[in-house]
Each structure stands twice: as C-alpha cells, then as structure tokens.
Amino acid sequence: MKSPDVIIIGAGTNGLAAATVLAKAGMDTLVLEKRAHAGGLSAYHTFAPGHHIPGFRPYPGKIGNTLSKALGITLSEPQTTTTYGLREKETYPIRPVPDLAHAGKVLKKILGIPLEQSSLRRKSTWVTPNLKTQAKNLAQWIPLSSIDLLNELNLAGDQCNALAVPPAARTFGAPKSPFGALQLLLHETEQTTDGHAPLVRELEIAAISNGATLRTNARVEQIFCDTNGLHVMIRGGEPIYARFILATCSPGMLKDHLLNPVLVHHWPPVRSRGTCAVLALALDGLPDWLKSGRVRIAPDLIMQERAFDHVRYGQIPPRQSLEIVVPKGQHTVVIYALQTPFNVSGGWTESSRELLMSRILAQLPDLDNNILARQLWVPADIATEFGVPGGHTLHFERDLDQLLFPAPDRLQPRLYWSGHFANRELGQAGVAGLLAARKILRKRNHRY
C-alpha cells in the first residue's frame, strides 16, 4: 500500500482529533485501531439489547471550545452532571468547595507551563511573579492527604466522605495517602459529564470527511526505524512506512511493548495501577433514588481507607466507594466500583466475580429484583480489552511526579506521542491530540 504522511496509533479522542487536524492540513493520514470500532475507553459499549454504557471513565471531563475552534466545527458539549450522595435511600447534593476549585485552577496554571520549563527551578521562576500568594497556599495544601485537607476545611461528615471518593479512581491512593489533596484540587476544577461517546462519533465523522483513513482491527505490534525510515508492524500484515508516527496509546503500552527500551529509559515510572471495576446493569425500572442521574455511594473515610488495604493485598473489600451513572433515555445503570484490585487471591474466577457483584449490589437498595441483564469488567478485563497496562481508565496515576516530570512528546525524530504525560490538556478531551498534531505540522512546515 502507499505510504501515508503520518500514522496515528489509536482511534480514541486524541487520535481522532489529531487525525482531523492533520488531514485538514493536507497530510495523508492513516489511523490504526486494534478494536473493531473507534473510541477506545470513551466509546459506547452495548452489553444487552437496547442497553449501552457511555464509556469506561468514571469522571469524563468537559469538552472545551479549544478543540471546536481548531477543527472549525461545532462539537456537542455533553451536559454537565450534578452528583448526589446516598444516605439511607435518600439523596443529598454534594456541594462544590470554592476554595478547592480556586486553588485547583491555580495548580493547573502551574502545571500548564511549557515542557521546556519543566524543571522545578524554572517553574519556580515563572510562578513567583505571577502566582506568589496562591502558590504559597498550594505549597501548604498539596502534600496533605485527602483527610487532612477536608478536615482543615471544616466540612460536614457526609460531604467529606463524598469528596474523598474521586482520588480513588485517579490514583492508587487512599484517603490517608500523602498528596491526596492534589487529586481533590484537580477534580474540583473539572465538570463531570455523562461521557465522551457523542464526541467520538463527531470526531470520527470529521476525520474521515477531511480525508483521513481509519483502519479498525489493526493491532500494531511494534514501532521500528530502519534505513528506509519509520514504520509500524501490524499483526499479520506488512510493515507500513510513514514520514511521521503519532502514538496515542497508553504510556505503559508504548514503553513496554511498542518501543525499544533504549528510547524510553529516561521516562518517569509508568505505574498505571487501576482499581476501578465497571458493572453495567439493564433494569426493568429505576428506583426513585437513581433518577437524579449520578449518585455516589461514599462510606466513611475509615471504611474507604480499609477498602484500599484490601486492594493492596488482592482482596475484595466488603464495602467500597461507588459512582453510579444512569444514561438518559434507557433503564441502564453503570456502577464504577472504585476500590477493586487488579488481581485477587486465586484469580478472577466466576466465584470471585460473583462475590464482587454481590457486595456491590448489597450497597444499593431496591435493585436486585429489577435486573434484566448485567456485565462486569474488572481492571484486568479493561487492561486486556483496551491495551491499558494495569487496567487504569486514565492510562496512568495522576500523581505529582507524573505531572511535574512528563515524558517527552517527541521520542525520536518524527516519532511523537500524545497523552497525559506529554501534553498539558488537563481535563479537556482531545486537546492532547490537537497539541501533538500542531507539533507535527510545525515540523513539516519547517522542512520546507
């Protein structure tokens, strides 16, 4: 086949956004996706007739206007979802904390400093004249655990329990873990939506209409560079050469499977330890407490800490934090069980899966008798199906060192990577792919 100008590995939001930009700029663009359809972790997944889940991410972020302006199209912004807590079959609002949101925005400004200024010393010289007062508050808060920060804010017990839940999905950290406050600050700045599946469909149409080629069921085995240039090897196929390659897969997959270890020895450690299981239920009716759209089951902070103790030792906790989403227009419930071990003692057998489901359902009132169909994905299933080492739905643990010392976005001449490590999208879907595409275009234009 003819060699394209650029090969994009992965047809998630970042890959499709990059493909649209590059194809629109006149580059012959080929997108390779190992699954049968585009979208990755953000795509719709049908598990029973008439029932689907809006992806596998418990906290999908907003779609900023940056992507719409760059692509020259109007992307549908998913509706922001209000989260409620559950207390004895009654829901209560989980209120945002303005102080956390304000501090989180300042933190994002600091983290958004260009990569060439990513050393702590250079960051400090940029921060001091611009954000001196706010940075001082951050320096006091960031090292704290979630419990310490929430106690310092003097919030009600139910609010503390509920606010401490999201870090469980974002990083391998319990409420008492250091730097848990970092996750709280970032989460409070992000609007939670139902999912990015509609965005995936719009980006796929935009990429193809601008001339990009999408090949599904095309698993890339390895990336090579020889005397003829850069190329990828597809399972069961011939090598495909290109002037540029952009990988949008997880950093763990890129580092441990696709690239020569010599090229990535200087990367920060890629941990990617997923602790989120997804249970999809098709119901014949919704109980009253579920009609609010998104409900969080939040055990007390000590119970959440004990749940992580079980995870560390490969055990299923008796109670765990749950984030429950009800997609509009159908009787479907998506339950994100946020303290689930990747491996359990004895392996994920049928009995261990049944035990996990029974313990999840025991926390949900008035649900057992309404279930028509169900499907469970534990972290190991997510790792296998989506090629995410560790089964982490965010591809990596968003800890402080991962944010301050990202992997390079260019791995060698003409080989680029787009993801949370390399580009500062910080919660806006598809922007990492957009930034990577712009770097490729600058490199192409510089040649001429």
Salt bridges, closest charged atoms under 4 A:
ASP5 OD1 - ARG243 NH1 3.85
ASP28 OD2 - LYS2 NZ 3.81
ASP158 OD2 - ARG87 NH2 2.49
GLU190 OE2 - LYS108 NZ 3.78
GLU190 OE1 - ARG170 NH2 2.98
GLU190 OE2 - ARG398 NH1 3.15
GLU221 OE2 - ARG235 NE 2.53
ASP226 OD2 - HIS231 ND1 3.75
ASP288 OD1 - LYS291 NZ 3.48
ASP309 OD1 - ARG312 NH1 2.97
GLU323 OE2 - ARG294 NH1 3.18
GLU323 OE1 - ARG296 NE 2.74
GLU354 OE1 - ARG374 NH2 3.02
ASP366 OD1 - LYS89 NZ 3.62
ASP381 OD2 - ARG353 NH1 2.82
GLU385 OE2 - ARG35 NH2 2.75
GLU385 OE2 - HIS45 ND1 3.81
GLU397 OE1 - ARG271 NE 3.67
GLU397 OE2 - ARG273 NE 2.65
ASP399 OD2 - ARG271 NH2 3.43
ASP401 OD1 - ARG271 NH2 3.34
ASP409 OD2 - LYS439 NZ 3.44
GLU425 OE2 - HIS420 ND1 2.70
